[in-house]
Amino acid sequence: MAQTEGLTMLGNVKSKDNLGAKAMAGCPTAGGGVVVEVREKKGSLRAAIPTMPFPLAVICLFLNTFIPGLGTFLSAFTVLCGARSELISERGVCCVFWLNVAAALIQIVTAVIMVGWIMSIFWGMDMVILAISDGCRDQGAPQDV
C-alpha cells in the first residue's frame, strides 16, 4: 500500500482518509468497477456502547429521552451482566463499564445546555440500532440497518 500526500492507494481505488473511514478494495464487478467496503471507525466512548436485548435498549432510549444520562448509566451495568461491546476484547469489562459511566456523567452535566440531552437521545438510538442489528444477526436475516 502506498501513501502520497493524504491519499491512500488501495489497488485501483484512491480514497481520502477523512473522518476515520477506511476503504478496502474488493473484487472487480462485471461493469469494470471496483467494490469498495467502508467501515466506520468509532471512538472509545461510542465503541463502548453495549449490545443489549431489544426491550432493554428501548427502555434505555426512553430513560435517556426524559432523564438525560439515566439510560446510559443503566446500560453500563448491563456490561457487568454480560452484554457485549466492541471494546471488551481490547480493554476489558471493567474499563468498558467505566467508559459508559463517564458517558452518562457527561450527558448529565451537559444536559443543562441541551448538548447532553441531545447526546443522550442519540446514545439511546444507537443502543436500539445495535440491538436490532444483533437481533438480525442472531436470526440470520439480512441486515438493513
LOKOLLUM-797992 format. One line per field, with one value per atom (N, C-alpha, C): residue number from 1; residue in three letters; chain; atom name; x, y, z. Coordinates in pm, 1 decimal, padded with zeros to 6 digits. Each point is the difference from the previous one (the first is absolute). Layout:
// residues N
seq: c(NUM | ...)
type: c(ALA | ...)
mol: c(A | ...)
atom: c(CA | ...)
u: c(X | ...)
v: c(Y | ...)
w: c(Z | ...)
END
This chain:
// residues 145
seq: c(1 | 1 | 1 | 2 | 2 | 2 | 3 | 3 | 3 | 4 | 4 | 4 | 5 | 5 | 5 | 6 | 6 | 6 | 7 | 7 | 7 | 8 | 8 | 8 | 9 | 9 | 9 | 10 | 10 | 10 | 11 | 11 | 11 | 12 | 12 | 12 | 13 | 13 | 13 | 14 | 14 | 14 | 15 | 15 | 15 | 16 | 16 | 16 | 17 | 17 | 17 | 18 | 18 | 18 | 19 | 19 | 19 | 20 | 20 | 20 | 21 | 21 | 21 | 22 | 22 | 22 | 23 | 23 | 23 | 24 | 24 | 24 | 25 | 25 | 25 | 26 | 26 | 26 | 27 | 27 | 27 | 28 | 28 | 28 | 29 | 29 | 29 | 30 | 30 | 30 | 31 | 31 | 31 | 32 | 32 | 32 | 33 | 33 | 33 | 34 | 34 | 34 | 35 | 35 | 35 | 36 | 36 | 36 | 37 | 37 | 37 | 38 | 38 | 38 | 39 | 39 | 39 | 40 | 40 | 40 | 41 | 41 | 41 | 42 | 42 | 42 | 43 | 43 | 43 | 44 | 44 | 44 | 45 | 45 | 45 | 46 | 46 | 46 | 47 | 47 | 47 | 48 | 48 | 48 | 49 | 49 | 49 | 50 | 50 | 50 | 51 | 51 | 51 | 52 | 52 | 52 | 53 | 53 | 53 | 54 | 54 | 54 | 55 | 55 | 55 | 56 | 56 | 56 | 57 | 57 | 57 | 58 | 58 | 58 | 59 | 59 | 59 | 60 | 60 | 60 | 61 | 61 | 61 | 62 | 62 | 62 | 63 | 63 | 63 | 64 | 64 | 64 | 65 | 65 | 65 | 66 | 66 | 66 | 67 | 67 | 67 | 68 | 68 | 68 | 69 | 69 | 69 | 70 | 70 | 70 | 71 | 71 | 71 | 72 | 72 | 72 | 73 | 73 | 73 | 74 | 74 | 74 | 75 | 75 | 75 | 76 | 76 | 76 | 77 | 77 | 77 | 78 | 78 | 78 | 79 | 79 | 79 | 80 | 80 | 80 | 81 | 81 | 81 | 82 | 82 | 82 | 83 | 83 | 83 | 84 | 84 | 84 | 85 | 85 | 85 | 86 | 86 | 86 | 87 | 87 | 87 | 88 | 88 | 88 | 89 | 89 | 89 | 90 | 90 | 90 | 91 | 91 | 91 | 92 | 92 | 92 | 93 | 93 | 93 | 94 | 94 | 94 | 95 | 95 | 95 | 96 | 96 | 96 | 97 | 97 | 97 | 98 | 98 | 98 | 99 | 99 | 99 | 100 | 100 | 100 | 101 | 101 | 101 | 102 | 102 | 102 | 103 | 103 | 103 | 104 | 104 | 104 | 105 | 105 | 105 | 106 | 106 | 106 | 107 | 107 | 107 | 108 | 108 | 108 | 109 | 109 | 109 | 110 | 110 | 110 | 111 | 111 | 111 | 112 | 112 | 112 | 113 | 113 | 113 | 114 | 114 | 114 | 115 | 115 | 115 | 116 | 116 | 116 | 117 | 117 | 117 | 118 | 118 | 118 | 119 | 119 | 119 | 120 | 120 | 120 | 121 | 121 | 121 | 122 | 122 | 122 | 123 | 123 | 123 | 124 | 124 | 124 | 125 | 125 | 125 | 126 | 126 | 126 | 127 | 127 | 127 | 128 | 128 | 128 | 129 | 129 | 129 | 130 | 130 | 130 | 131 | 131 | 131 | 132 | 132 | 132 | 133 | 133 | 133 | 134 | 134 | 134 | 135 | 135 | 135 | 136 | 136 | 136 | 137 | 137 | 137 | 138 | 138 | 138 | 139 | 139 | 139 | 140 | 140 | 140 | 141 | 141 | 141 | 142 | 142 | 142 | 143 | 143 | 143 | 144 | 144 | 144 | 145 | 145 | 145)
type: c(MET | MET | MET | ALA | ALA | ALA | GLN | GLN | GLN | THR | THR | THR | GLU | GLU | GLU | GLY | GLY | GLY | LEU | LEU | LEU | THR | THR | THR | MET | MET | MET | LEU | LEU | LEU | GLY | GLY | GLY | ASN | ASN | ASN | VAL | VAL | VAL | LYS | LYS | LYS | SER | SER | SER | LYS | LYS | LYS | ASP | ASP | ASP | ASN | ASN | ASN | LEU | LEU | LEU | GLY | GLY | GLY | ALA | ALA | ALA | LYS | LYS | LYS | ALA | ALA | ALA | MET | MET | MET | ALA | ALA | ALA | GLY | GLY | GLY | CYS | CYS | CYS | PRO | PRO | PRO | THR | THR | THR | ALA | ALA | ALA | GLY | GLY | GLY | GLY | GLY | GLY | GLY | GLY | GLY | VAL | VAL | VAL | VAL | VAL | VAL | VAL | VAL | VAL | GLU | GLU | GLU | VAL | VAL | VAL | ARG | ARG | ARG | GLU | GLU | GLU | LYS | LYS | LYS | LYS | LYS | LYS | GLY | GLY | GLY | SER | SER | SER | LEU | LEU | LEU | ARG | ARG | ARG | ALA | ALA | ALA | ALA | ALA | ALA | ILE | ILE | ILE | PRO | PRO | PRO | THR | THR | THR | MET | MET | MET | PRO | PRO | PRO | PHE | PHE | PHE | PRO | PRO | PRO | LEU | LEU | LEU | ALA | ALA | ALA | VAL | VAL | VAL | ILE | ILE | ILE | CYS | CYS | CYS | LEU | LEU | LEU | PHE | PHE | PHE | LEU | LEU | LEU | ASN | ASN | ASN | THR | THR | THR | PHE | PHE | PHE | ILE | ILE | ILE | PRO | PRO | PRO | GLY | GLY | GLY | LEU | LEU | LEU | GLY | GLY | GLY | THR | THR | THR | PHE | PHE | PHE | LEU | LEU | LEU | SER | SER | SER | ALA | ALA | ALA | PHE | PHE | PHE | THR | THR | THR | VAL | VAL | VAL | LEU | LEU | LEU | CYS | CYS | CYS | GLY | GLY | GLY | ALA | ALA | ALA | ARG | ARG | ARG | SER | SER | SER | GLU | GLU | GLU | LEU | LEU | LEU | ILE | ILE | ILE | SER | SER | SER | GLU | GLU | GLU | ARG | ARG | ARG | GLY | GLY | GLY | VAL | VAL | VAL | CYS | CYS | CYS | CYS | CYS | CYS | VAL | VAL | VAL | PHE | PHE | PHE | TRP | TRP | TRP | LEU | LEU | LEU | ASN | ASN | ASN | VAL | VAL | VAL | ALA | ALA | ALA | ALA | ALA | ALA | ALA | ALA | ALA | LEU | LEU | LEU | ILE | ILE | ILE | GLN | GLN | GLN | ILE | ILE | ILE | VAL | VAL | VAL | THR | THR | THR | ALA | ALA | ALA | VAL | VAL | VAL | ILE | ILE | ILE | MET | MET | MET | VAL | VAL | VAL | GLY | GLY | GLY | TRP | TRP | TRP | ILE | ILE | ILE | MET | MET | MET | SER | SER | SER | ILE | ILE | ILE | PHE | PHE | PHE | TRP | TRP | TRP | GLY | GLY | GLY | MET | MET | MET | ASP | ASP | ASP | MET | MET | MET | VAL | VAL | VAL | ILE | ILE | ILE | LEU | LEU | LEU | ALA | ALA | ALA | ILE | ILE | ILE | SER | SER | SER | ASP | ASP | ASP | GLY | GLY | GLY | CYS | CYS | CYS | ARG | ARG | ARG | ASP | ASP | ASP | GLN | GLN | GLN | GLY | GLY | GLY | ALA | ALA | ALA | PRO | PRO | PRO | GLN | GLN | GLN | ASP | ASP | ASP | VAL | VAL | VAL)
mol: c(A | A | A | A | A | A | A | A | A | A | A | A | A | A | A | A | A | A | A | A | A | A | A | A | A | A | A | A | A | A | A | A | A | A | A | A | A | A | A | A | A | A | A | A | A | A | A | A | A | A | A | A | A | A | A | A | A | A | A | A | A | A | A | A | A | A | A | A | A | A | A | A | A | A | A | A | A | A | A | A | A | A | A | A | A | A | A | A | A | A | A | A | A | A | A | A | A | A | A | A | A | A | A | A | A | A | A | A | A | A | A | A | A | A | A | A | A | A | A | A | A | A | A | A | A | A | A | A | A | A | A | A | A | A | A | A | A | A | A | A | A | A | A | A | A | A | A | A | A | A | A | A | A | A | A | A | A | A | A | A | A | A | A | A | A | A | A | A | A | A | A | A | A | A | A | A | A | A | A | A | A | A | A | A | A | A | A | A | A | A | A | A | A | A | A | A | A | A | A | A | A | A | A | A | A | A | A | A | A | A | A | A | A | A | A | A | A | A | A | A | A | A | A | A | A | A | A | A | A | A | A | A | A | A | A | A | A | A | A | A | A | A | A | A | A | A | A | A | A | A | A | A | A | A | A | A | A | A | A | A | A | A | A | A | A | A | A | A | A | A | A | A | A | A | A | A | A | A | A | A | A | A | A | A | A | A | A | A | A | A | A | A | A | A | A | A | A | A | A | A | A | A | A | A | A | A | A | A | A | A | A | A | A | A | A | A | A | A | A | A | A | A | A | A | A | A | A | A | A | A | A | A | A | A | A | A | A | A | A | A | A | A | A | A | A | A | A | A | A | A | A | A | A | A | A | A | A | A | A | A | A | A | A | A | A | A | A | A | A | A | A | A | A | A | A | A | A | A | A | A | A | A | A | A | A | A | A | A | A | A | A | A | A | A | A | A | A | A | A | A | A | A | A | A | A | A | A | A | A | A | A | A | A | A | A | A | A | A | A | A | A | A | A | A | A | A | A | A | A | A | A | A | A | A | A)
atom: c(N | CA | C | N | CA | C | N | CA | C | N | CA | C | N | CA | C | N | CA | C | N | CA | C | N | CA | C | N | CA | C | N | CA | C | N | CA | C | N | CA | C | N | CA | C | N | CA | C | N | CA | C | N | CA | C | N | CA | C | N | CA | C | N | CA | C | N | CA | C | N | CA | C | N | CA | C | N | CA | C | N | CA | C | N | CA | C | N | CA | C | N | CA | C | N | CA | C | N | CA | C | N | CA | C | N | CA | C | N | CA | C | N | CA | C | N | CA | C | N | CA | C | N | CA | C | N | CA | C | N | CA | C | N | CA | C | N | CA | C | N | CA | C | N | CA | C | N | CA | C | N | CA | C | N | CA | C | N | CA | C | N | CA | C | N | CA | C | N | CA | C | N | CA | C | N | CA | C | N | CA | C | N | CA | C | N | CA | C | N | CA | C | N | CA | C | N | CA | C | N | CA | C | N | CA | C | N | CA | C | N | CA | C | N | CA | C | N | CA | C | N | CA | C | N | CA | C | N | CA | C | N | CA | C | N | CA | C | N | CA | C | N | CA | C | N | CA | C | N | CA | C | N | CA | C | N | CA | C | N | CA | C | N | CA | C | N | CA | C | N | CA | C | N | CA | C | N | CA | C | N | CA | C | N | CA | C | N | CA | C | N | CA | C | N | CA | C | N | CA | C | N | CA | C | N | CA | C | N | CA | C | N | CA | C | N | CA | C | N | CA | C | N | CA | C | N | CA | C | N | CA | C | N | CA | C | N | CA | C | N | CA | C | N | CA | C | N | CA | C | N | CA | C | N | CA | C | N | CA | C | N | CA | C | N | CA | C | N | CA | C | N | CA | C | N | CA | C | N | CA | C | N | CA | C | N | CA | C | N | CA | C | N | CA | C | N | CA | C | N | CA | C | N | CA | C | N | CA | C | N | CA | C | N | CA | C | N | CA | C | N | CA | C | N | CA | C | N | CA | C | N | CA | C | N | CA | C | N | CA | C | N | CA | C | N | CA | C | N | CA | C | N | CA | C | N | CA | C | N | CA | C | N | CA | C | N | CA | C | N | CA | C | N | CA | C | N | CA | C | N | CA | C | N | CA | C | N | CA | C | N | CA | C | N | CA | C | N | CA | C | N | CA | C | N | CA | C)
u: c(00084.6 | -00084.6 | 00089.7 | -00022.0 | 00080.9 | -00080.0 | 00067.5 | -00067.6 | 00067.0 | -00083.0 | 00053.2 | -00088.6 | 00050.6 | -00065.4 | -00147.3 | -00027.0 | -00136.1 | -00088.6 | 00048.4 | -00078.8 | 00050.1 | -00091.8 | 00036.8 | -00036.8 | 00098.2 | -00027.7 | -00017.8 | -00113.6 | -00028.9 | -00036.6 | 00092.5 | -00026.1 | -00027.4 | -00121.6 | -00039.0 | -00082.8 | -00015.1 | -00088.8 | 00082.6 | -00031.2 | 00061.8 | -00108.7 | 00030.9 | -00099.3 | 00069.8 | -00060.4 | 00051.5 | -00043.5 | 00086.9 | -00030.7 | -00064.2 | -00117.6 | -00071.3 | -00082.9 | -00010.1 | -00088.5 | 00022.5 | 00117.4 | 00031.5 | -00060.7 | -00055.8 | -00058.0 | 00113.2 | -00020.7 | 00102.9 | -00056.7 | 00065.5 | -00048.1 | 00086.6 | -00064.1 | 00072.5 | -00042.3 | 00096.0 | -00032.6 | -00051.3 | -00102.1 | -00056.3 | 00022.8 | -00088.8 | 00011.9 | -00060.0 | 00055.0 | -00060.6 | -00138.7 | -00089.2 | -00136.0 | -00009.2 | -00115.8 | -00017.9 | 00011.4 | -00039.5 | 00004.9 | 00136.9 | 00099.0 | 00135.1 | 00029.2 | -00097.7 | 00021.4 | 00065.8 | 00020.2 | 00061.2 | -00092.6 | -00019.1 | -00082.3 | 00082.6 | -00052.7 | 00071.1 | -00082.4 | 00062.8 | -00065.7 | 00047.3 | -00092.8 | 00033.9 | -00041.1 | 00091.6 | -00028.0 | 00018.7 | -00093.7 | 00006.2 | 00096.6 | 00088.4 | 00091.1 | -00061.7 | -00029.4 | -00067.4 | 00101.6 | -00031.2 | 00081.9 | -00024.1 | 00076.7 | -00009.5 | -00137.9 | -00057.0 | -00131.3 | -00107.2 | 00003.0 | -00102.3 | 00014.7 | 00122.5 | 00022.2 | -00034.4 | -00011.2 | -00030.9 | -00149.2 | -00084.5 | -00145.0 | -00028.7 | -00066.1 | -00025.6 | -00114.5 | 00007.9 | -00108.2 | -00092.5 | -00120.7 | -00095.9 | -00118.0 | -00083.8 | -00124.9 | -00087.4 | -00080.3 | -00079.1 | -00087.9 | -00076.3 | -00085.5 | 00079.7 | 00116.2 | 00082.6 | 00057.5 | 00036.1 | 00050.3 | -00107.9 | -00124.8 | -00111.0 | -00023.3 | 00010.3 | -00015.4 | 00110.2 | 00123.4 | 00111.8 | -00022.1 | -00052.5 | -00030.9 | -00106.7 | -00104.0 | -00107.0 | 00055.5 | 00083.1 | 00059.6 | 00091.2 | 00080.8 | 00089.5 | -00076.6 | -00119.2 | -00079.3 | -00055.2 | -00042.6 | -00064.6 | 00089.9 | 00099.5 | 00098.0 | 00138.0 | 00062.7 | 00126.8 | 00105.3 | 00058.3 | 00107.9 | -00044.7 | -00126.7 | -00046.3 | 00002.3 | -00043.9 | 00003.7 | 00142.1 | 00089.3 | 00141.0 | 00061.4 | -00036.9 | 00048.9 | -00049.9 | -00126.5 | -00055.3 | 00071.0 | 00030.4 | 00067.0 | 00141.6 | 00062.2 | 00133.2 | -00004.9 | -00108.2 | -00010.4 | -00030.6 | -00054.3 | -00023.9 | 00132.4 | 00104.2 | 00132.8 | 00047.9 | -00025.8 | 00039.9 | -00083.2 | -00119.3 | -00088.2 | 00019.0 | 00098.3 | 00031.1 | -00034.5 | -00048.4 | -00027.7 | 00131.5 | -00003.9 | 00120.5 | 00023.6 | 00124.9 | 00040.3 | 00123.2 | 00021.5 | 00115.4 | 00133.4 | -00000.3 | 00125.1 | 00038.9 | -00088.6 | 00027.5 | 00124.5 | 00017.7 | 00116.9 | 00130.1 | -00004.2 | 00120.8 | 00030.3 | -00105.1 | 00023.9 | -00054.2 | -00087.1 | -00053.6 | -00133.5 | -00071.1 | -00135.4 | 00000.6 | 00094.3 | 00002.7 | 00021.2 | 00090.1 | 00026.2 | -00121.4 | -00066.5 | -00119.5 | -00111.3 | -00012.1 | -00097.9 | 00025.7 | 00124.7 | 00032.6 | -00012.5 | 00026.2 | -00020.8 | -00148.3 | -00088.3 | -00143.6 | -00045.9 | 00056.4 | -00032.4 | 00047.2 | 00119.2 | 00051.1 | -00090.6 | -00047.5 | -00091.5 | -00128.7 | -00051.0 | -00122.0 | 00022.5 | 00115.2 | 00029.2 | 00014.8 | 00061.9 | 00011.7 | -00138.3 | -00089.1 | -00135.7 | -00075.7 | 00015.7 | -00070.7 | 00050.1 | 00132.2 | 00058.7 | -00031.2 | 00005.1 | -00021.9 | -00147.0 | -00088.0 | -00143.2 | -00054.3 | 00063.9 | -00043.8 | 00004.2 | 00097.8 | 00011.3 | -00051.0 | -00083.2 | -00067.4 | 00092.4 | 00129.3 | 00092.5 | -00010.7 | -00001.8 | -00008.9 | -00131.4 | -00107.0 | -00130.5 | -00003.5 | 00050.5 | 00005.3 | 00092.8 | 00116.4 | 00094.1 | -00064.5 | -00075.5 | -00065.9 | -00103.0 | -00076.1 | -00099.8 | 00068.6 | 00106.2 | 00073.4 | 00063.3 | 00047.6 | 00059.1 | -00104.5 | -00120.5 | -00108.9 | -00038.4 | -00000.1 | -00030.4 | 00107.3 | 00125.2 | 00107.3 | -00018.0 | -00047.1 | -00024.7 | -00107.3 | -00106.5 | -00107.9 | 00048.7 | 00077.4 | 00053.7 | 00090.8 | 00084.9 | 00085.9 | -00082.8 | -00107.3 | -00085.9 | -00070.0 | -00046.3 | -00067.4 | 00098.4 | 00118.5 | 00097.1 | 00048.0 | 00010.9 | 00038.7 | -00111.7 | -00124.9 | -00113.7 | -00005.5 | 00029.5 | 00003.2 | 00112.4 | 00114.2 | 00114.6 | -00029.1 | -00067.3 | -00032.4 | -00098.9 | -00093.5 | -00101.1 | 00044.9 | 00112.6 | 00051.8 | -00069.1 | -00078.5 | -00069.3 | 00096.5 | -00023.6 | 00086.4 | -00015.0 | 00110.5 | -00002.1 | -00021.3 | -00096.1 | -00026.7 | 00041.7 | 00047.8 | 00030.3 | 00142.3)
v: c(-00116.4 | 00116.4 | 00123.4 | 00091.7 | 00120.3 | 00119.8 | 00093.7 | 00121.0 | 00121.6 | 00090.0 | 00122.5 | 00116.1 | 00093.7 | 00125.6 | -00016.7 | -00076.1 | -00013.2 | -00095.0 | -00054.2 | -00096.1 | -00139.7 | -00091.9 | -00138.5 | -00078.5 | -00065.4 | -00076.8 | -00145.7 | -00055.4 | -00140.0 | -00063.7 | -00066.6 | -00056.8 | 00112.8 | 00003.1 | 00105.2 | 00108.4 | -00008.1 | 00090.4 | 00102.0 | 00127.4 | 00105.2 | 00056.4 | 00014.2 | 00057.0 | 00090.3 | 00115.5 | 00085.5 | -00060.6 | -00005.7 | -00062.5 | 00102.6 | 00052.7 | 00098.9 | -00068.4 | 00062.0 | -00041.8 | -00144.0 | -00051.0 | -00133.6 | -00111.3 | 00030.6 | -00104.5 | -00080.4 | -00128.7 | -00087.9 | -00067.4 | 00017.4 | -00061.2 | -00121.2 | -00105.1 | -00121.7 | -00040.3 | -00029.4 | -00038.6 | -00142.5 | -00023.5 | -00134.0 | -00054.4 | -00084.9 | -00063.6 | 00089.2 | -00005.0 | 00075.5 | -00055.0 | 00089.5 | -00040.9 | -00019.7 | -00048.5 | -00029.0 | 00126.2 | 00114.0 | 00124.8 | 00064.9 | -00065.1 | 00054.9 | 00086.2 | 00021.5 | 00080.0 | -00082.0 | 00061.4 | -00066.3 | 00013.0 | -00108.8 | 00001.0 | 00055.4 | 00098.3 | 00061.9 | -00017.4 | -00046.5 | -00017.2 | 00110.9 | 00067.4 | 00108.6 | -00040.1 | 00012.9 | -00030.4 | 00125.6 | 00024.5 | 00117.4 | -00027.4 | 00094.1 | -00011.3 | 00076.0 | -00071.6 | 00060.2 | 00038.9 | 00106.0 | 00038.9 | -00094.1 | 00017.4 | -00089.8 | 00002.1 | 00119.2 | 00007.9 | -00064.8 | 00026.3 | -00054.7 | -00152.5 | -00049.4 | -00144.2 | -00073.7 | 00073.0 | -00062.2 | -00024.3 | 00048.8 | -00020.2 | -00149.4 | -00053.9 | -00144.5 | -00040.4 | -00122.9 | -00058.4 | -00073.5 | 00051.8 | -00052.9 | -00062.8 | -00074.5 | -00046.6 | 00120.6 | -00016.2 | 00110.2 | 00069.8 | -00072.5 | 00070.2 | 00087.5 | -00047.4 | 00078.9 | 00122.6 | -00014.3 | 00114.6 | 00106.5 | -00041.5 | 00095.5 | 00070.8 | -00072.9 | 00062.1 | 00103.4 | -00034.2 | 00095.0 | 00123.6 | -00018.7 | 00114.4 | 00087.0 | -00061.0 | 00074.0 | 00079.4 | -00065.5 | 00069.0 | 00113.6 | -00023.3 | 00104.4 | 00118.1 | -00025.3 | 00108.1 | 00093.2 | -00056.6 | 00082.6 | 00037.5 | -00081.5 | 00031.1 | -00026.2 | 00102.0 | -00018.9 | -00071.0 | -00104.6 | -00074.0 | -00120.9 | -00006.2 | -00110.8 | -00133.1 | -00000.5 | -00122.8 | -00044.5 | 00094.7 | -00032.6 | -00058.6 | 00057.4 | -00050.9 | -00142.6 | -00025.1 | -00135.1 | -00096.9 | 00046.2 | -00087.5 | -00037.5 | 00084.9 | -00031.9 | -00128.0 | -00018.4 | -00119.0 | -00125.4 | 00016.8 | -00118.0 | -00060.4 | 00083.4 | -00051.4 | -00097.1 | 00033.4 | -00087.9 | -00128.0 | 00006.5 | -00118.0 | -00083.2 | 00033.0 | -00084.2 | 00056.9 | 00124.3 | 00059.7 | 00018.6 | -00021.5 | 00011.5 | 00145.4 | 00029.9 | 00130.9 | -00020.1 | 00091.5 | -00011.8 | 00012.8 | 00068.1 | 00028.1 | -00104.0 | -00090.0 | -00094.2 | -00083.7 | -00044.7 | -00083.0 | 00078.7 | 00130.3 | 00083.0 | 00050.5 | 00047.4 | 00069.2 | -00069.4 | -00095.8 | -00070.9 | 00055.9 | -00080.7 | 00033.6 | 00121.1 | 00005.5 | 00108.2 | 00136.5 | 00005.4 | 00125.8 | 00043.0 | -00094.3 | 00032.4 | 00050.2 | -00060.9 | 00046.6 | 00145.8 | 00034.1 | 00137.0 | 00098.2 | -00043.7 | 00088.8 | 00033.8 | -00097.9 | 00026.5 | 00090.9 | -00017.9 | 00089.0 | 00142.1 | 00012.4 | 00132.4 | 00065.0 | -00078.5 | 00054.6 | 00048.4 | -00076.5 | 00040.0 | 00131.2 | 00011.9 | 00123.3 | 00119.2 | -00020.1 | 00108.0 | 00044.7 | -00096.0 | 00032.6 | 00075.3 | -00041.0 | 00065.0 | 00142.7 | 00017.8 | 00132.0 | 00097.8 | -00046.6 | 00091.4 | 00009.7 | -00067.9 | 00008.6 | 00140.4 | 00074.7 | 00135.6 | 00088.7 | -00021.6 | 00082.1 | -00074.7 | -00101.7 | -00077.1 | -00095.4 | 00017.9 | -00088.0 | -00142.0 | -00014.5 | -00130.8 | -00069.5 | 00077.5 | -00058.3 | -00058.1 | 00077.7 | -00047.3 | -00120.9 | 00007.4 | -00111.9 | -00123.9 | 00020.7 | -00110.8 | -00068.5 | 00077.8 | -00057.0 | -00078.3 | 00056.8 | -00071.5 | -00128.1 | 00004.8 | -00117.2 | -00110.5 | 00037.3 | -00097.3 | -00057.4 | 00085.3 | -00048.9 | -00098.3 | 00026.4 | -00093.5 | -00133.9 | 00004.0 | -00125.0 | -00083.1 | 00066.5 | -00070.7 | -00054.4 | 00078.5 | -00044.9 | -00121.5 | 00003.0 | -00115.7 | -00122.7 | 00019.7 | -00112.7 | -00059.5 | 00086.4 | -00047.4 | -00075.8 | 00057.0 | -00066.5 | -00131.2 | -00007.4 | -00125.4 | -00102.3 | 00043.4 | -00090.6 | -00056.1 | 00083.0 | -00046.9 | -00099.8 | 00025.0 | -00088.4 | -00134.9 | 00002.6 | -00125.1 | -00084.8 | 00064.2 | -00073.0 | -00035.7 | 00051.5 | -00029.7 | 00079.1 | 00099.4 | 00083.7 | 00104.4 | 00049.3 | 00104.4 | 00129.2 | 00071.4 | 00122.7 | 00120.1 | 00083.8 | 00123.0 | 00123.2 | -00017.7 | 00114.2 | 00041.1)
w: c(00000.0 | 00000.0 | 00000.0 | -00089.3 | -00009.5 | 00048.5 | 00066.4 | 00046.6 | -00061.3 | -00056.2 | -00058.2 | 00038.1 | 00075.8 | 00035.1 | 00039.3 | 00102.5 | 00051.0 | -00078.2 | -00111.2 | -00076.9 | 00031.5 | 00014.8 | 00022.9 | -00124.3 | -00061.3 | -00121.1 | 00038.2 | -00035.0 | 00025.1 | -00133.1 | -00061.9 | -00132.7 | -00097.4 | -00059.9 | -00091.9 | 00067.4 | 00132.5 | 00071.6 | 00076.0 | -00016.5 | 00079.0 | 00090.0 | 00126.8 | 00090.4 | 00098.9 | 00024.0 | 00105.5 | 00131.3 | 00095.7 | 00127.8 | 00093.1 | -00040.6 | 00079.5 | 00106.5 | 00115.5 | 00107.4 | 00044.0 | -00018.5 | 00047.0 | -00083.4 | -00116.6 | -00084.9 | -00061.6 | -00009.4 | -00055.0 | -00123.9 | -00112.7 | -00124.2 | -00031.0 | -00042.9 | -00036.2 | -00139.9 | -00084.3 | -00136.8 | -00001.2 | -00081.1 | -00011.5 | -00139.3 | -00043.4 | -00131.3 | -00107.3 | -00120.1 | -00110.4 | -00031.5 | -00038.8 | -00035.2 | -00150.2 | -00047.0 | -00142.2 | -00085.2 | 00053.2 | -00076.4 | -00000.9 | 00058.0 | 00000.0 | 00121.2 | 00088.9 | 00119.8 | 00109.7 | 00112.9 | 00113.2 | 00119.5 | 00072.4 | 00119.6 | 00114.6 | 00070.9 | 00111.1 | 00126.0 | 00105.9 | 00128.4 | 00092.8 | 00066.8 | 00090.3 | 00140.6 | 00093.7 | 00139.9 | 00082.7 | 00088.6 | 00086.0 | 00115.4 | 00024.1 | 00112.6 | 00116.4 | 00108.0 | 00114.7 | 00105.9 | 00074.2 | 00113.4 | 00117.4 | 00106.0 | 00115.2 | 00065.4 | 00018.4 | 00063.7 | -00086.0 | -00128.7 | -00090.7 | -00013.9 | -00001.7 | -00012.4 | 00129.2 | 00111.8 | 00128.9 | 00019.4 | -00090.1 | 00014.7 | -00006.2 | 00102.8 | 00001.8 | -00092.1 | -00049.0 | -00079.7 | 00096.2 | 00015.4 | 00097.3 | -00071.9 | 00073.3 | -00058.9 | -00038.7 | -00105.0 | -00053.7 | 00104.5 | 00082.9 | 00097.2 | 00097.1 | 00043.4 | 00091.2 | -00070.7 | -00125.9 | -00077.0 | -00015.6 | -00020.3 | -00012.7 | 00133.8 | 00110.6 | 00132.0 | 00022.9 | -00038.7 | 00014.4 | -00086.6 | -00121.2 | -00086.3 | 00065.0 | 00053.2 | 00067.4 | 00118.5 | 00083.4 | 00115.1 | -00044.4 | -00103.5 | -00049.8 | -00057.8 | -00053.8 | -00059.1 | 00107.3 | 00112.6 | 00101.8 | 00116.7 | 00030.0 | 00104.9 | -00059.1 | -00057.7 | -00071.6 | 00084.4 | -00057.3 | 00063.3 | 00080.9 | 00039.8 | 00083.5 | -00074.7 | -00125.2 | -00080.3 | -00028.5 | -00021.1 | -00023.5 | 00126.6 | 00115.1 | 00127.8 | 00023.2 | -00031.5 | 00012.3 | -00094.5 | -00121.6 | -00097.2 | 00045.2 | 00081.4 | 00051.9 | 00083.4 | 00074.2 | 00083.9 | -00081.3 | -00119.9 | -00084.7 | -00046.6 | -00007.5 | -00036.6 | 00107.7 | 00126.0 | 00109.9 | 00002.5 | -00061.7 | -00004.2 | -00126.5 | -00082.0 | -00114.7 | -00136.7 | -00007.2 | -00130.7 | -00076.1 | -00131.6 | -00082.5 | -00041.2 | -00027.8 | -00050.4 | -00087.5 | -00093.0 | -00090.0 | 00073.6 | 00113.1 | 00070.7 | 00103.9 | 00035.4 | 00109.1 | -00028.6 | -00123.6 | -00031.0 | 00012.3 | -00026.8 | 00006.3 | 00140.7 | 00069.5 | 00126.3 | 00123.7 | -00016.5 | 00115.3 | 00046.3 | 00077.0 | 00044.5 | 00092.4 | 00091.7 | 00098.3 | -00066.9 | -00094.9 | -00070.9 | -00081.2 | -00065.7 | -00078.8 | 00092.2 | 00117.4 | 00099.2 | 00035.5 | 00033.0 | 00040.6 | -00116.7 | -00121.9 | -00115.4 | -00015.8 | 00023.5 | -00007.5 | 00113.4 | 00119.8 | 00111.7 | -00032.6 | -00058.6 | -00038.8 | -00104.4 | -00097.2 | -00101.1 | 00065.0 | 00097.5 | 00070.6 | 00076.4 | 00066.5 | 00074.4 | -00093.0 | -00114.7 | -00098.5 | -00045.4 | -00024.1 | -00043.3 | 00108.4 | 00125.2 | 00110.4 | 00019.2 | 00002.6 | 00026.1 | -00113.5 | -00124.2 | -00112.8 | -00041.5 | 00071.6 | -00032.1 | 00024.4 | 00088.0 | 00031.4 | -00123.8 | -00086.8 | -00121.9 | -00123.0 | 00021.4 | -00104.3 | -00076.5 | 00008.0 | -00072.0 | 00054.0 | 00132.4 | 00062.1 | -00028.6 | -00007.6 | -00027.9 | -00142.2 | -00093.9 | -00139.6 | -00011.2 | 00065.3 | -00001.5 | 00061.7 | 00106.0 | 00068.7 | -00089.7 | -00074.0 | -00091.3 | -00112.1 | -00056.8 | -00105.5 | 00055.0 | 00124.2 | 00062.9 | 00012.1 | 00042.8 | 00010.5 | -00135.7 | -00102.8 | -00135.0 | -00046.0 | 00031.5 | -00034.6 | 00070.8 | 00124.8 | 00073.5 | -00070.0 | -00044.7 | -00068.9 | -00134.6 | -00073.3 | -00129.0 | 00019.8 | 00103.5 | 00028.5 | 00035.8 | 00077.0 | 00038.5 | -00121.9 | -00090.3 | -00122.0 | -00088.5 | -00020.9 | -00087.8 | 00060.5 | 00132.2 | 00064.4 | -00012.0 | 00009.4 | -00017.3 | -00140.9 | -00099.6 | -00139.3 | -00019.8 | 00060.8 | -00013.5 | 00065.4 | 00117.4 | 00069.5 | -00078.5 | -00069.7 | -00073.9 | -00141.5 | -00042.1 | -00133.5 | -00108.4 | 00037.4 | -00099.2 | -00054.5 | -00121.5 | -00054.3 | 00080.7 | 00013.3 | 00078.4 | -00090.9 | 00035.6 | -00075.4 | 00078.2 | 00120.9 | 00085.9 | -00015.9)
END
